[in-house]
Amino acid sequence: MSGAAVVTNPAGVTLQVSSTGPAGTYLNLVWTGGGGGDPVPTMPARWNLNAPPGELQLSCPTASVQGTTKAVTVTDPGGFWSTTTLADLDCPPGMLPSSS
Protein backbone atom coordinates (compact mmCIF):
# COMPACT_ATOMS: atom_id res chain seq x y z
CA MET A 1 0.00 0.00 0.00
CA SER A 2 1.63 3.17 -1.14
CA GLY A 3 -0.87 5.85 -0.06
CA ALA A 4 -3.74 6.74 2.19
CA ALA A 5 -6.10 7.63 -0.68
CA VAL A 6 -7.15 6.14 -4.00
CA VAL A 7 -9.01 7.90 -6.79
CA THR A 8 -11.79 6.36 -8.89
CA ASN A 9 -11.57 6.06 -12.66
CA PRO A 10 -14.07 4.89 -15.31
CA ALA A 11 -13.34 1.24 -14.32
CA GLY A 12 -13.98 1.89 -10.61
CA VAL A 13 -11.15 1.67 -8.10
CA THR A 14 -8.06 0.10 -9.67
CA LEU A 15 -5.54 -1.63 -7.43
CA GLN A 16 -2.27 -3.16 -8.54
CA VAL A 17 -1.91 -6.29 -6.43
CA SER A 18 0.93 -8.76 -5.85
CA SER A 19 2.38 -10.59 -2.88
CA THR A 20 5.61 -12.12 -1.69
CA GLY A 21 3.69 -13.64 1.22
CA PRO A 22 3.15 -17.34 1.81
CA ALA A 23 0.79 -19.39 -0.36
CA GLY A 24 -2.78 -18.90 0.77
CA THR A 25 -2.45 -15.15 1.38
CA TYR A 26 -5.69 -13.32 0.61
CA LEU A 27 -6.51 -9.68 0.10
CA ASN A 28 -9.76 -8.92 1.88
CA LEU A 29 -11.58 -5.72 0.98
CA VAL A 30 -14.46 -4.15 2.89
CA TRP A 31 -16.44 -1.02 2.04
CA THR A 32 -19.86 0.30 3.00
CA GLY A 33 -22.36 -2.06 1.40
CA GLY A 34 -19.89 -4.62 0.09
CA GLY A 35 -16.54 -6.29 -0.03
CA GLY A 36 -14.85 -9.53 -0.84
CA GLY A 37 -11.59 -11.39 -0.81
CA ASP A 38 -9.41 -13.27 -3.26
CA PRO A 39 -6.05 -15.02 -3.23
CA VAL A 40 -3.26 -12.54 -3.90
CA PRO A 41 -1.27 -13.29 -7.06
CA THR A 42 2.53 -13.48 -6.94
CA MET A 43 2.83 -11.59 -10.23
CA PRO A 44 1.42 -8.03 -10.35
CA ALA A 45 -2.22 -7.91 -11.45
CA ARG A 46 -4.77 -5.09 -11.76
CA TRP A 47 -8.02 -5.51 -9.87
CA ASN A 48 -10.96 -3.19 -10.53
CA LEU A 49 -13.35 -2.76 -7.61
CA ASN A 50 -16.84 -1.36 -7.54
CA ALA A 51 -16.14 0.37 -4.23
CA PRO A 52 -17.93 3.67 -3.54
CA PRO A 53 -16.29 6.85 -2.31
CA GLY A 54 -15.49 6.61 1.39
CA GLU A 55 -13.45 4.22 3.49
CA LEU A 56 -11.96 1.07 1.96
CA GLN A 57 -10.47 -1.43 4.42
CA LEU A 58 -7.79 -3.86 3.24
CA SER A 59 -6.22 -6.80 5.05
CA CYS A 60 -4.02 -9.73 4.01
CA PRO A 61 -4.77 -12.75 6.19
CA THR A 62 -3.34 -16.24 5.79
CA ALA A 63 -4.65 -19.51 7.21
CA SER A 64 -2.68 -18.88 10.41
CA VAL A 65 -2.49 -15.07 10.72
CA GLN A 66 -5.42 -12.64 10.73
CA GLY A 67 -3.42 -9.76 9.23
CA THR A 68 -3.51 -6.06 10.00
CA THR A 69 -6.30 -3.96 8.53
CA LYS A 70 -5.37 -0.75 6.74
CA ALA A 71 -7.90 1.86 5.68
CA VAL A 72 -7.66 4.11 2.64
CA THR A 73 -10.05 6.77 1.46
CA VAL A 74 -11.66 6.38 -1.96
CA THR A 75 -12.26 9.74 -3.62
CA ASP A 76 -14.20 10.47 -6.81
CA PRO A 77 -13.18 13.90 -8.09
CA GLY A 78 -14.04 12.89 -11.68
CA GLY A 79 -17.64 11.97 -10.78
CA PHE A 80 -17.37 8.38 -12.06
CA TRP A 81 -19.30 6.79 -9.17
CA SER A 82 -23.02 6.32 -9.71
CA THR A 83 -25.55 5.21 -7.14
CA THR A 84 -27.96 4.03 -9.88
CA THR A 85 -28.92 0.37 -9.44
CA LEU A 86 -30.69 -2.15 -11.68
CA ALA A 87 -33.82 -1.63 -9.55
CA ASP A 88 -33.65 2.08 -10.37
CA LEU A 89 -33.86 1.08 -14.04
CA ASP A 90 -37.02 -1.01 -13.40
CA CYS A 91 -35.18 -4.33 -13.79
CA PRO A 92 -36.83 -7.22 -11.95
CA PRO A 93 -35.20 -8.57 -8.75
CA GLY A 94 -32.56 -11.22 -9.36
CA MET A 95 -31.79 -10.02 -12.88
CA LEU A 96 -28.13 -9.97 -13.85
CA PRO A 97 -26.72 -7.84 -16.65
CA SER A 98 -25.20 -9.63 -19.63
CA SER A 99 -22.78 -8.50 -22.27
CA SER A 100 -24.26 -10.82 -24.91
C-alpha positions in Angstrom: 0.0 0.0 0.0 1.6 3.2 -1.1 -0.9 5.8 -0.1 -3.7 6.7 2.2 -6.1 7.6 -0.7 -7.2 6.1 -4.0 -9.0 7.9 -6.8 -11.8 6.4 -8.9 -11.6 6.1 -12.7 -14.1 4.9 -15.3 -13.3 1.2 -14.3 -14.0 1.9 -10.6 -11.2 1.7 -8.1 -8.1 0.1 -9.7 -5.5 -1.6 -7.4 -2.3 -3.2 -8.5 -1.9 -6.3 -6.4 0.9 -8.8 -5.8 2.4 -10.6 -2.9 5.6 -12.1 -1.7 3.7 -13.6 1.2 3.1 -17.3 1.8 0.8 -19.4 -0.4 -2.8 -18.9 0.8 -2.4 -15.2 1.4 -5.7 -13.3 0.6 -6.5 -9.7 0.1 -9.8 -8.9 1.9 -11.6 -5.7 1.0 -14.5 -4.2 2.9 -16.4 -1.0 2.0 -19.9 0.3 3.0 -22.4 -2.1 1.4 -19.9 -4.6 0.1 -16.5 -6.3 0.0 -14.8 -9.5 -0.8 -11.6 -11.4 -0.8 -9.4 -13.3 -3.3 -6.0 -15.0 -3.2 -3.3 -12.5 -3.9 -1.3 -13.3 -7.1 2.5 -13.5 -6.9 2.8 -11.6 -10.2 1.4 -8.0 -10.4 -2.2 -7.9 -11.5 -4.8 -5.1 -11.8 -8.0 -5.5 -9.9 -11.0 -3.2 -10.5 -13.3 -2.8 -7.6 -16.8 -1.4 -7.5 -16.1 0.4 -4.2 -17.9 3.7 -3.5 -16.3 6.8 -2.3 -15.5 6.6 1.4 -13.4 4.2 3.5 -12.0 1.1 2.0 -10.5 -1.4 4.4 -7.8 -3.9 3.2 -6.2 -6.8 5.0 -4.0 -9.7 4.0 -4.8 -12.8 6.2 -3.3 -16.2 5.8 -4.6 -19.5 7.2 -2.7 -18.9 10.4 -2.5 -15.1 10.7 -5.4 -12.6 10.7 -3.4 -9.8 9.2 -3.5 -6.1 10.0 -6.3 -4.0 8.5 -5.4 -0.7 6.7 -7.9 1.9 5.7 -7.7 4.1 2.6 -10.0 6.8 1.5 -11.7 6.4 -2.0 -12.3 9.7 -3.6 -14.2 10.5 -6.8 -13.2 13.9 -8.1 -14.0 12.9 -11.7 -17.6 12.0 -10.8 -17.4 8.4 -12.1 -19.3 6.8 -9.2 -23.0 6.3 -9.7 -25.6 5.2 -7.1 -28.0 4.0 -9.9 -28.9 0.4 -9.4 -30.7 -2.2 -11.7 -33.8 -1.6 -9.5 -33.7 2.1 -10.4 -33.9 1.1 -14.0 -37.0 -1.0 -13.4 -35.2 -4.3 -13.8 -36.8 -7.2 -11.9 -35.2 -8.6 -8.8 -32.6 -11.2 -9.4 -31.8 -10.0 -12.9 -28.1 -10.0 -13.9 -26.7 -7.8 -16.6 -25.2 -9.6 -19.6 -22.8 -8.5 -22.3 -24.3 -10.8 -24.9 
